[in-house]
Amino acid sequence: MAVKECRFLALLLLLLLAGPAFGAPVFAQLDPATAPAGYLARLLINETPFPGERGYVGEQDTKAAMLSVLWVLHARIHHIPAGYKQKEIAAVRTQNTLDVIMAKNQCEGFYRDAQGNPAAAPRVEARVDNLLRIANSGGQPGRFARLLNFAQGMARSYLAGGIPGVDRFAELAEINRIPVTGRAYSWMTGQDFYNPGGNFVTIPDAQQGLLGGNRFFTLRKEPQ
């Protein structure tokens, strides 16, 4: 009887030590990184700022950046302009979104491992884990949870067959008197010294080219 009582007291102590964490509500959750939608969501999260980080303006700005990053990935597969080849724009020939993400020197921190599987740098997972920790703390869902859930929901929707939002750059026709293809085909950190060069054309602030701390780029209508 004493042994049973000791076990009961030990279990009770464990539950007390666990405190609020035991059975705490989950406000944000991502698919595993090994799942296509989980991997894509991590890319969208990794490329955009959250509250307290450099480049963060607000929830809508970060969500707009996530959506625009997704449209870039989509355009690199499904909207190759006349006069261009997919490999010139995406560094790969594919119909698979994950291949576009893992193409060499395209999305920093995302790559194929030695076995050819999708992989991410430790810093990517460390940041995601920290964002999830923040999102699931407190008594109710907040900005972190909403942004994480938005990224995951959009990744699932896209891979199921559609993008839940319009491409804000689709109708671009001219920038600083340069005829352009429309759509964005690249993004980089929003500082002037970052530029993909070549036939890429900077989308200026006046045409919403700066979102979530990222600068977006379209292409010349006539390749040079």
PyRosetta script that sets phi, psi and omega in degrees:
from pyrosetta import init, pose_from_sequence

init()
pose = pose_from_sequence("MAVKECRFLALLLLLLLAGPAFGAPVFAQLDPATAPAGYLARLLINETPFPGERGYVGEQDTKAAMLSVLWVLHARIHHIPAGYKQKEIAAVRTQNTLDVIMAKNQCEGFYRDAQGNPAAAPRVEARVDNLLRIANSGGQPGRFARLLNFAQGMARSYLAGGIPGVDRFAELAEINRIPVTGRAYSWMTGQDFYNPGGNFVTIPDAQQGLLGGNRFFTLRKEPQ")
pose.set_psi(1, -39.1)
pose.set_omega(1, -179.8)
pose.set_phi(2, -63.6)
pose.set_psi(2, -36.8)
pose.set_omega(2, 179.7)
pose.set_phi(3, -64.6)
pose.set_psi(3, -43.6)
pose.set_omega(3, 178.7)
pose.set_phi(4, -62.6)
pose.set_psi(4, -41.0)
pose.set_omega(4, 179.4)
pose.set_phi(5, -63.8)
pose.set_psi(5, -39.6)
pose.set_omega(5, 179.1)
pose.set_phi(6, -64.0)
pose.set_psi(6, -41.5)
pose.set_omega(6, 179.0)
pose.set_phi(7, -64.7)
pose.set_psi(7, -40.9)
pose.set_omega(7, 178.9)
pose.set_phi(8, -63.1)
pose.set_psi(8, -44.5)
pose.set_omega(8, 179.9)
pose.set_phi(9, -64.7)
pose.set_psi(9, -37.4)
pose.set_omega(9, 179.4)
pose.set_phi(10, -65.4)
pose.set_psi(10, -41.5)
pose.set_omega(10, 178.3)
pose.set_phi(11, -65.8)
pose.set_psi(11, -41.8)
pose.set_omega(11, 178.7)
pose.set_phi(12, -61.8)
pose.set_psi(12, -41.8)
pose.set_omega(12, 179.0)
pose.set_phi(13, -63.6)
pose.set_psi(13, -40.1)
pose.set_omega(13, 179.3)
pose.set_phi(14, -62.3)
pose.set_psi(14, -42.6)
pose.set_omega(14, 179.1)
pose.set_phi(15, -65.6)
pose.set_psi(15, -38.4)
pose.set_omega(15, 179.1)
pose.set_phi(16, -66.6)
pose.set_psi(16, -40.1)
pose.set_omega(16, 179.0)
pose.set_phi(17, -66.9)
pose.set_psi(17, -33.6)
pose.set_omega(17, 179.4)
pose.set_phi(18, -65.8)
pose.set_psi(18, -32.5)
pose.set_omega(18, 174.4)
pose.set_phi(19, 56.6)
pose.set_psi(19, -137.4)
pose.set_omega(19, -174.8)
pose.set_phi(20, -64.0)
pose.set_psi(20, -24.4)
pose.set_omega(20, -177.1)
pose.set_phi(21, -65.4)
pose.set_psi(21, -27.4)
pose.set_omega(21, -177.9)
pose.set_phi(22, -72.8)
pose.set_psi(22, 116.5)
pose.set_omega(22, -179.5)
pose.set_phi(23, 72.9)
pose.set_psi(23, 18.5)
pose.set_omega(23, -179.4)
pose.set_phi(24, -66.6)
pose.set_psi(24, 145.7)
pose.set_omega(24, 179.9)
pose.set_phi(25, -66.6)
pose.set_psi(25, 148.6)
pose.set_omega(25, 177.1)
pose.set_phi(26, -104.9)
pose.set_psi(26, 115.6)
pose.set_omega(26, -177.8)
pose.set_phi(27, -92.5)
pose.set_psi(27, -26.1)
pose.set_omega(27, -179.5)
pose.set_phi(28, -140.5)
pose.set_psi(28, 139.0)
pose.set_omega(28, -179.7)
pose.set_phi(29, -150.3)
pose.set_psi(29, 138.1)
pose.set_omega(29, 179.4)
pose.set_phi(30, -110.0)
pose.set_psi(30, 151.0)
pose.set_omega(30, 171.3)
pose.set_phi(31, -63.7)
pose.set_psi(31, 156.7)
pose.set_omega(31, 178.6)
pose.set_phi(32, -57.5)
pose.set_psi(32, 150.1)
pose.set_omega(32, 179.5)
pose.set_phi(33, -62.6)
pose.set_psi(33, -22.8)
pose.set_omega(33, 179.5)
pose.set_phi(34, -77.7)
pose.set_psi(34, -14.0)
pose.set_omega(34, 178.0)
pose.set_phi(35, -88.8)
pose.set_psi(35, 140.6)
pose.set_omega(35, -178.9)
pose.set_phi(36, -52.3)
pose.set_psi(36, -44.8)
pose.set_omega(36, -179.3)
pose.set_phi(37, -68.1)
pose.set_psi(37, -31.8)
pose.set_omega(37, 176.5)
pose.set_phi(38, -70.4)
pose.set_psi(38, -38.4)
pose.set_omega(38, 179.4)
pose.set_phi(39, -68.2)
pose.set_psi(39, -45.0)
pose.set_omega(39, 178.2)
pose.set_phi(40, -63.2)
pose.set_psi(40, -41.4)
pose.set_omega(40, 178.6)
pose.set_phi(41, -60.2)
pose.set_psi(41, -39.7)
pose.set_omega(41, 179.4)
pose.set_phi(42, -64.7)
pose.set_psi(42, -34.8)
pose.set_omega(42, 175.7)
pose.set_phi(43, -64.2)
pose.set_psi(43, -46.7)
pose.set_omega(43, -179.9)
pose.set_phi(44, -62.3)
pose.set_psi(44, -39.2)
pose.set_omega(44, 179.2)
pose.set_phi(45, -70.3)
pose.set_psi(45, -43.1)
pose.set_omega(45, -176.6)
pose.set_phi(46, -65.2)
pose.set_psi(46, -30.9)
pose.set_omega(46, -174.3)
pose.set_phi(47, -89.4)
pose.set_psi(47, 0.5)
pose.set_omega(47, -175.7)
pose.set_phi(48, -131.3)
pose.set_psi(48, 152.2)
pose.set_omega(48, -175.9)
pose.set_phi(49, -85.9)
pose.set_psi(49, 148.2)
pose.set_omega(49, 175.2)
pose.set_phi(50, -112.2)
pose.set_psi(50, 167.0)
pose.set_omega(50, -178.1)
pose.set_phi(51, -49.0)
pose.set_psi(51, 132.5)
pose.set_omega(51, 179.2)
pose.set_phi(52, 90.7)
pose.set_psi(52, -9.2)
pose.set_omega(52, -179.2)
pose.set_phi(53, -98.9)
pose.set_psi(53, 158.0)
pose.set_omega(53, 179.5)
pose.set_phi(54, -60.3)
pose.set_psi(54, 134.8)
pose.set_omega(54, 178.6)
pose.set_phi(55, 92.1)
pose.set_psi(55, -7.8)
pose.set_omega(55, -178.6)
pose.set_phi(56, -74.7)
pose.set_psi(56, 127.6)
pose.set_omega(56, 177.3)
pose.set_phi(57, -111.9)
pose.set_psi(57, -42.9)
pose.set_omega(57, -179.5)
pose.set_phi(58, 176.6)
pose.set_psi(58, 171.9)
pose.set_omega(58, -177.8)
pose.set_phi(59, -58.3)
pose.set_psi(59, -46.9)
pose.set_omega(59, -176.1)
pose.set_phi(60, -65.0)
pose.set_psi(60, -36.1)
pose.set_omega(60, 178.0)
pose.set_phi(61, -65.2)
pose.set_psi(61, -44.1)
pose.set_omega(61, 178.7)
pose.set_phi(62, -66.2)
pose.set_psi(62, -41.2)
pose.set_omega(62, 177.6)
pose.set_phi(63, -63.6)
pose.set_psi(63, -39.8)
pose.set_omega(63, 178.0)
pose.set_phi(64, -63.5)
pose.set_psi(64, -37.4)
pose.set_omega(64, 177.9)
pose.set_phi(65, -66.4)
pose.set_psi(65, -43.0)
pose.set_omega(65, 177.4)
pose.set_phi(66, -58.2)
pose.set_psi(66, -46.2)
pose.set_omega(66, -179.3)
pose.set_phi(67, -62.9)
pose.set_psi(67, -41.8)
pose.set_omega(67, -178.8)
pose.set_phi(68, -68.7)
pose.set_psi(68, -36.1)
pose.set_omega(68, 174.2)
pose.set_phi(69, -61.2)
pose.set_psi(69, -43.0)
pose.set_omega(69, 179.0)
pose.set_phi(70, -63.1)
pose.set_psi(70, -39.3)
pose.set_omega(70, 177.8)
pose.set_phi(71, -65.4)
pose.set_psi(71, -34.4)
pose.set_omega(71, 175.7)
pose.set_phi(72, -61.3)
pose.set_psi(72, -48.8)
pose.set_omega(72, 179.1)
pose.set_phi(73, -57.9)
pose.set_psi(73, -43.6)
pose.set_omega(73, -179.2)
pose.set_phi(74, -64.5)
pose.set_psi(74, -44.9)
pose.set_omega(74, -178.3)
pose.set_phi(75, -63.8)
pose.set_psi(75, -33.1)
pose.set_omega(75, -179.7)
pose.set_phi(76, -68.0)
pose.set_psi(76, -13.4)
pose.set_omega(76, 176.6)
pose.set_phi(77, -105.9)
pose.set_psi(77, -47.2)
pose.set_omega(77, -166.0)
pose.set_phi(78, -106.8)
pose.set_psi(78, -7.1)
pose.set_omega(78, -177.0)
pose.set_phi(79, -136.1)
pose.set_psi(79, 55.2)
pose.set_omega(79, 176.6)
pose.set_phi(80, -74.8)
pose.set_psi(80, 119.8)
pose.set_omega(80, -175.6)
pose.set_phi(81, -68.7)
pose.set_psi(81, 156.6)
pose.set_omega(81, 175.3)
pose.set_phi(82, -58.3)
pose.set_psi(82, 137.3)
pose.set_omega(82, 180.0)
pose.set_phi(83, 93.2)
pose.set_psi(83, -7.1)
pose.set_omega(83, 179.9)
pose.set_phi(84, -118.7)
pose.set_psi(84, 156.3)
pose.set_omega(84, 171.8)
pose.set_phi(85, -111.9)
pose.set_psi(85, 147.9)
pose.set_omega(85, -177.9)
pose.set_phi(86, -55.2)
pose.set_psi(86, -41.5)
pose.set_omega(86, -176.4)
pose.set_phi(87, -65.2)
pose.set_psi(87, -27.2)
pose.set_omega(87, 177.6)
pose.set_phi(88, -68.4)
pose.set_psi(88, -30.3)
pose.set_omega(88, -176.0)
pose.set_phi(89, -95.9)
pose.set_psi(89, -41.2)
pose.set_omega(89, -171.8)
pose.set_phi(90, -109.0)
pose.set_psi(90, -4.1)
pose.set_omega(90, -179.2)
pose.set_phi(91, 65.1)
pose.set_psi(91, 17.8)
pose.set_omega(91, -179.2)
pose.set_phi(92, -161.9)
pose.set_psi(92, 155.6)
pose.set_omega(92, 172.0)
pose.set_phi(93, -110.5)
pose.set_psi(93, 116.9)
pose.set_omega(93, -173.9)
pose.set_phi(94, -166.0)
pose.set_psi(94, 164.3)
pose.set_omega(94, 169.8)
pose.set_phi(95, -117.7)
pose.set_psi(95, 12.3)
pose.set_omega(95, -175.4)
pose.set_phi(96, -109.9)
pose.set_psi(96, 125.7)
pose.set_omega(96, -177.6)
pose.set_phi(97, -60.3)
pose.set_psi(97, -39.8)
pose.set_omega(97, -178.8)
pose.set_phi(98, -65.1)
pose.set_psi(98, -33.3)
pose.set_omega(98, 176.1)
pose.set_phi(99, -62.1)
pose.set_psi(99, -38.9)
pose.set_omega(99, 178.6)
pose.set_phi(100, -63.9)
pose.set_psi(100, -41.6)
pose.set_omega(100, 179.5)
pose.set_phi(101, -64.3)
pose.set_psi(101, -41.1)
pose.set_omega(101, -173.9)
pose.set_phi(102, -88.8)
pose.set_psi(102, 0.1)
pose.set_omega(102, 179.0)
pose.set_phi(103, -57.6)
pose.set_psi(103, 146.8)
pose.set_omega(103, -173.3)
pose.set_phi(104, -58.7)
pose.set_psi(104, 129.4)
pose.set_omega(104, 175.4)
pose.set_phi(105, 61.9)
pose.set_psi(105, 28.4)
pose.set_omega(105, -179.7)
pose.set_phi(106, -104.2)
pose.set_psi(106, -56.7)
pose.set_omega(106, -179.2)
pose.set_phi(107, -118.1)
pose.set_psi(107, 102.2)
pose.set_omega(107, -175.3)
pose.set_phi(108, -58.4)
pose.set_psi(108, 131.1)
pose.set_omega(108, 179.1)
pose.set_phi(109, 93.4)
pose.set_psi(109, -4.1)
pose.set_omega(109, -180.0)
pose.set_phi(110, -123.2)
pose.set_psi(110, 128.7)
pose.set_omega(110, -171.7)
pose.set_phi(111, -162.5)
pose.set_psi(111, 175.6)
pose.set_omega(111, 172.5)
pose.set_phi(112, -92.3)
pose.set_psi(112, 137.6)
pose.set_omega(112, 176.6)
pose.set_phi(113, -81.9)
pose.set_psi(113, -176.0)
pose.set_omega(113, -176.0)
pose.set_phi(114, -60.6)
pose.set_psi(114, -24.5)
pose.set_omega(114, 179.9)
pose.set_phi(115, -92.9)
pose.set_psi(115, 1.6)
pose.set_omega(115, 179.1)
pose.set_phi(116, 85.4)
pose.set_psi(116, 10.3)
pose.set_omega(116, -178.5)
pose.set_phi(117, -92.3)
pose.set_psi(117, 152.9)
pose.set_omega(117, 176.2)
pose.set_phi(118, -58.8)
pose.set_psi(118, 134.6)
pose.set_omega(118, -179.2)
pose.set_phi(119, -142.9)
pose.set_psi(119, 160.4)
pose.set_omega(119, 178.5)
pose.set_phi(120, -135.1)
pose.set_psi(120, 151.0)
pose.set_omega(120, 179.1)
pose.set_phi(121, -63.3)
pose.set_psi(121, 148.5)
pose.set_omega(121, 179.5)
pose.set_phi(122, -52.7)
pose.set_psi(122, -35.5)
pose.set_omega(122, -178.6)
pose.set_phi(123, -64.0)
pose.set_psi(123, -30.6)
pose.set_omega(123, 178.9)
pose.set_phi(124, -65.1)
pose.set_psi(124, -50.5)
pose.set_omega(124, 179.7)
pose.set_phi(125, -65.9)
pose.set_psi(125, -34.5)
pose.set_omega(125, 179.3)
pose.set_phi(126, -63.6)
pose.set_psi(126, -42.7)
pose.set_omega(126, 178.9)
pose.set_phi(127, -67.1)
pose.set_psi(127, -43.5)
pose.set_omega(127, 179.1)
pose.set_phi(128, -60.0)
pose.set_psi(128, -44.2)
pose.set_omega(128, 179.2)
pose.set_phi(129, -60.6)
pose.set_psi(129, -40.3)
pose.set_omega(129, -179.6)
pose.set_phi(130, -68.1)
pose.set_psi(130, -40.6)
pose.set_omega(130, 178.2)
pose.set_phi(131, -63.6)
pose.set_psi(131, -40.0)
pose.set_omega(131, 177.2)
pose.set_phi(132, -64.8)
pose.set_psi(132, -39.8)
pose.set_omega(132, 178.9)
pose.set_phi(133, -60.7)
pose.set_psi(133, -45.6)
pose.set_omega(133, 179.7)
pose.set_phi(134, -64.7)
pose.set_psi(134, -44.6)
pose.set_omega(134, -177.3)
pose.set_phi(135, -61.1)
pose.set_psi(135, -33.5)
pose.set_omega(135, -175.2)
pose.set_phi(136, -98.6)
pose.set_psi(136, 11.6)
pose.set_omega(136, 173.7)
pose.set_phi(137, -98.7)
pose.set_psi(137, 166.3)
pose.set_omega(137, -178.3)
pose.set_phi(138, 82.5)
pose.set_psi(138, -176.4)
pose.set_omega(138, -172.5)
pose.set_phi(139, -100.1)
pose.set_psi(139, -5.3)
pose.set_omega(139, -178.7)
pose.set_phi(140, -155.9)
pose.set_psi(140, 158.3)
pose.set_omega(140, -179.8)
pose.set_phi(141, -67.1)
pose.set_psi(141, 141.6)
pose.set_omega(141, -179.9)
pose.set_phi(142, -128.9)
pose.set_psi(142, -154.5)
pose.set_omega(142, -175.1)
pose.set_phi(143, -61.6)
pose.set_psi(143, -42.0)
pose.set_omega(143, -178.0)
pose.set_phi(144, -62.2)
pose.set_psi(144, -45.3)
pose.set_omega(144, -179.6)
pose.set_phi(145, -64.2)
pose.set_psi(145, -42.3)
pose.set_omega(145, -179.1)
pose.set_phi(146, -63.7)
pose.set_psi(146, -40.3)
pose.set_omega(146, -179.7)
pose.set_phi(147, -69.8)
pose.set_psi(147, -41.7)
pose.set_omega(147, 178.2)
pose.set_phi(148, -64.0)
pose.set_psi(148, -45.0)
pose.set_omega(148, 179.9)
pose.set_phi(149, -66.2)
pose.set_psi(149, -34.3)
pose.set_omega(149, 177.2)
pose.set_phi(150, -63.0)
pose.set_psi(150, -47.1)
pose.set_omega(150, -179.9)
pose.set_phi(151, -61.5)
pose.set_psi(151, -44.9)
pose.set_omega(151, -178.8)
pose.set_phi(152, -67.6)
pose.set_psi(152, -42.2)
pose.set_omega(152, 179.5)
pose.set_phi(153, -63.4)
pose.set_psi(153, -40.3)
pose.set_omega(153, -179.8)
pose.set_phi(154, -67.7)
pose.set_psi(154, -39.6)
pose.set_omega(154, 178.3)
pose.set_phi(155, -62.3)
pose.set_psi(155, -43.7)
pose.set_omega(155, 179.1)
pose.set_phi(156, -63.9)
pose.set_psi(156, -45.2)
pose.set_omega(156, -178.9)
pose.set_phi(157, -61.6)
pose.set_psi(157, -43.2)
pose.set_omega(157, -178.4)
pose.set_phi(158, -62.8)
pose.set_psi(158, -48.3)
pose.set_omega(158, -178.6)
pose.set_phi(159, -68.8)
pose.set_psi(159, -19.5)
pose.set_omega(159, 176.2)
pose.set_phi(160, -84.5)
pose.set_psi(160, -9.5)
pose.set_omega(160, 175.0)
pose.set_phi(161, 134.0)
pose.set_psi(161, 9.3)
pose.set_omega(161, 179.2)
pose.set_phi(162, -169.7)
pose.set_psi(162, 156.1)
pose.set_omega(162, 176.5)
pose.set_phi(163, -100.4)
pose.set_psi(163, 123.2)
pose.set_omega(163, -178.3)
pose.set_phi(164, -81.3)
pose.set_psi(164, 64.2)
pose.set_omega(164, 180.0)
pose.set_phi(165, 164.2)
pose.set_psi(165, 153.2)
pose.set_omega(165, -176.9)
pose.set_phi(166, -84.1)
pose.set_psi(166, 157.6)
pose.set_omega(166, 175.6)
pose.set_phi(167, -85.4)
pose.set_psi(167, 108.2)
pose.set_omega(167, -175.6)
pose.set_phi(168, -66.8)
pose.set_psi(168, -17.4)
pose.set_omega(168, -177.7)
pose.set_phi(169, -102.4)
pose.set_psi(169, 2.7)
pose.set_omega(169, -172.6)
pose.set_phi(170, -60.6)
pose.set_psi(170, -33.6)
pose.set_omega(170, -173.7)
pose.set_phi(171, -97.2)
pose.set_psi(171, 6.7)
pose.set_omega(171, 178.0)
pose.set_phi(172, -59.6)
pose.set_psi(172, 131.4)
pose.set_omega(172, -179.1)
pose.set_phi(173, -122.4)
pose.set_psi(173, -25.0)
pose.set_omega(173, -177.3)
pose.set_phi(174, -153.9)
pose.set_psi(174, 138.6)
pose.set_omega(174, 175.5)
pose.set_phi(175, -134.1)
pose.set_psi(175, 119.8)
pose.set_omega(175, -179.4)
pose.set_phi(176, 49.3)
pose.set_psi(176, 46.6)
pose.set_omega(176, 177.5)
pose.set_phi(177, 69.0)
pose.set_psi(177, 11.0)
pose.set_omega(177, 176.2)
pose.set_phi(178, -100.8)
pose.set_psi(178, 119.0)
pose.set_omega(178, 175.1)
pose.set_phi(179, -63.9)
pose.set_psi(179, 133.3)
pose.set_omega(179, -177.6)
pose.set_phi(180, -127.5)
pose.set_psi(180, 164.9)
pose.set_omega(180, -176.1)
pose.set_phi(181, -76.3)
pose.set_psi(181, -20.8)
pose.set_omega(181, -166.9)
pose.set_phi(182, 82.5)
pose.set_psi(182, 163.0)
pose.set_omega(182, -175.5)
pose.set_phi(183, 68.8)
pose.set_psi(183, 154.3)
pose.set_omega(183, 174.7)
pose.set_phi(184, -98.3)
pose.set_psi(184, 141.1)
pose.set_omega(184, -178.5)
pose.set_phi(185, -123.2)
pose.set_psi(185, 1.1)
pose.set_omega(185, 177.5)
pose.set_phi(186, -160.2)
pose.set_psi(186, 158.3)
pose.set_omega(186, 171.8)
pose.set_phi(187, -144.3)
pose.set_psi(187, 149.5)
pose.set_omega(187, 177.8)
pose.set_phi(188, -146.6)
pose.set_psi(188, 166.6)
pose.set_omega(188, 176.0)
pose.set_phi(189, -52.2)
pose.set_psi(189, 134.9)
pose.set_omega(189, -172.0)
pose.set_phi(190, -75.3)
pose.set_psi(190, 59.8)
pose.set_omega(190, 173.7)
pose.set_phi(191, -128.9)
pose.set_psi(191, 144.3)
pose.set_omega(191, -169.4)
pose.set_phi(192, -58.0)
pose.set_psi(192, -29.2)
pose.set_omega(192, -176.3)
pose.set_phi(193, -81.2)
pose.set_psi(193, -1.0)
pose.set_omega(193, 173.6)
pose.set_phi(194, -99.3)
pose.set_psi(194, 119.8)
pose.set_omega(194, -178.5)
pose.set_phi(195, -158.0)
pose.set_psi(195, 131.0)
pose.set_omega(195, -179.0)
pose.set_phi(196, -71.6)
pose.set_psi(196, -15.5)
pose.set_omega(196, 177.3)
pose.set_phi(197, 70.7)
pose.set_psi(197, -161.9)
pose.set_omega(197, 179.5)
pose.set_phi(198, 59.5)
pose.set_psi(198, -131.5)
pose.set_omega(198, -177.8)
pose.set_phi(199, -89.8)
pose.set_psi(199, 5.0)
pose.set_omega(199, 177.9)
pose.set_phi(200, -75.4)
pose.set_psi(200, 140.1)
pose.set_omega(200, -179.1)
pose.set_phi(201, -120.8)
pose.set_psi(201, 129.1)
pose.set_omega(201, 179.6)
pose.set_phi(202, -65.0)
pose.set_psi(202, 128.3)
pose.set_omega(202, 173.2)
pose.set_phi(203, -86.5)
pose.set_psi(203, 115.1)
pose.set_omega(203, -173.6)
pose.set_phi(204, -73.8)
pose.set_psi(204, 168.9)
pose.set_omega(204, 179.8)
pose.set_phi(205, -57.0)
pose.set_psi(205, -37.8)
pose.set_omega(205, -177.0)
pose.set_phi(206, -62.2)
pose.set_psi(206, -20.1)
pose.set_omega(206, 178.4)
pose.set_phi(207, -114.7)
pose.set_psi(207, 28.1)
pose.set_omega(207, 173.1)
pose.set_phi(208, 64.1)
pose.set_psi(208, 31.5)
pose.set_omega(208, -177.4)
pose.set_phi(209, -77.6)
pose.set_psi(209, -9.3)
pose.set_omega(209, 177.3)
pose.set_phi(210, -111.5)
pose.set_psi(210, 113.0)
pose.set_omega(210, -179.3)
pose.set_phi(211, -137.5)
pose.set_psi(211, 133.6)
pose.set_omega(211, 176.3)
pose.set_phi(212, 53.7)
pose.set_psi(212, 38.6)
pose.set_omega(212, 179.4)
pose.set_phi(213, 73.1)
pose.set_psi(213, 8.9)
pose.set_omega(213, -179.5)
pose.set_phi(214, -116.6)
pose.set_psi(214, 142.3)
pose.set_omega(214, 173.2)
pose.set_phi(215, -98.7)
pose.set_psi(215, 133.7)
pose.set_omega(215, 179.7)
pose.set_phi(216, -105.2)
pose.set_psi(216, 151.7)
pose.set_omega(216, -174.4)
pose.set_phi(217, -132.4)
pose.set_psi(217, 138.2)
pose.set_omega(217, 172.8)
pose.set_phi(218, -104.9)
pose.set_psi(218, -163.6)
pose.set_omega(218, -177.1)
pose.set_phi(219, -126.7)
pose.set_psi(219, 151.8)
pose.set_omega(219, 172.5)
pose.set_phi(220, -61.2)
pose.set_psi(220, 142.2)
pose.set_omega(220, 176.5)
pose.set_phi(221, -62.7)
pose.set_psi(221, -40.6)
pose.set_omega(221, 178.7)
pose.set_phi(222, -111.2)
pose.set_psi(222, 109.0)
pose.set_omega(222, -179.7)
pose.set_phi(223, -60.1)
pose.set_psi(223, 143.0)
pose.set_omega(223, 178.1)
pose.set_phi(224, -103.4)
pose.dump_pdb("model.pdb")
